[in-house]
Amino acid sequence: MRRWVAIGLSLGLAGPAWSQSGGRPPGAEYQGRGFEFRPVAPGVYLAVGTGKISAESNAVIIEGDRDLLVVDSETSPAAAWALLQELRAVTPKPVKTVVLTHFHYDHAHGTQSFPPGVEVIATEYTKAMLAEGKSMSHPTAAGNRSFASAQVGNATRALDTASTPAVRRELAERREVWQRYLASIATLKPVVPNVTLTGRLTLSRGGREIVILHPGPAHTAGDLVVWLPAERILVTGDLIQPNLPYMGDGFFPGWADAIDSLLALRPAVVLPGHGDAMSDMTRVERQRDYLRDIYAQTATLKREGLAPDEVARRLDLTKYDADYPRPPGWTDEIVVRRRLGTVRRIFEVIDGR
């Protein structure tokens, strides 16, 4: 197991400037339940969106004796507001701490809806990306805005030819989800974390020990994970997922090394940023192996002088097809296009950019 680097902790002199004071923010008008709170252990919940509101990543709720720690602040101010409102039915304890696993929009753009005075913990890299507005201009955020607009347009056009009332209702509901998302992010002001760390930080919340770790550059340059040693629960954001994560900001091969260091903790359960809880660590090992394999093949082909698009065509990752089956309707060309971004990122890493 790698040694964790020494603690580095920075406390902001001023707390974040929240834009919400408790009222329902724009885009948070919905019916039904926006989240399912899945118990993982006593006082630990995986919060998963139901589709009633655009909540595109998981959040994790960890109870202390007096208050709550939430891992990741959701996709938008509206989604975070819905999470906090519905959380009251699970526990009346207040949220004291938010841990941001990384800066991507779907994990960090709901913080302004959390209560004033909350601690927001992240790495210095995540803090910088939020402070400089780069989480908003990042391709993942821009792409989701474009996707949302396209979904609104597609549903509007389909409503003109909907064949049954049931189809019309489904289309109208889909359009409203994405319209509300766009209304919510129009109010977005990314909150700058007020606590930063390198290495590890241990919190004691009554009888519960909560360890926050920076395992080195992996999914991004500034990932954090949360480890509950007594329960052997590991909360990973997008560093580990059941499906292949976005790799456009990845650090190869350090990402695979980070996974090895986390596997050395011997977690019983991994709570990822997307998808279901994972108790089969062979799935985690397969992601590690995939990361090492795509890096090694890309590096070899780059040394042969191939351009990124040709490398993407030449990659042979068929051994992982059972683990990561291609979605219905995906052609070989679509697979190549999706891999091209990862290949370009690996080129950047090799070239030191």
Secondary structure by P-SEA (a helix, b strand, c coil): ccccccbbbbbbccccccccccccccccccccccbbbbbccccbbbbbbcccccccbbbbbbbcccbbbbccccccaaaaaaaaaaacccccccccbbbbcccccccccccccccccbbbbbcaaaaaaaaaccccccaaaaaaaaaaaaaaaaaaaaaaccccaaaaaaaaaaaaaaaaaaaaaaabbbbccccccccbbbbbcccbbbbbbccccccccbbbbbbbccccbbbbcccccccccccccccaaaaaaaaaaaaaacccccccccccccccaaaaaaaaaaaaaaaaaaaaaaaacccaaaaaaacccccccccccccccccaaaaaaaaaaaaaaaaaaaacc
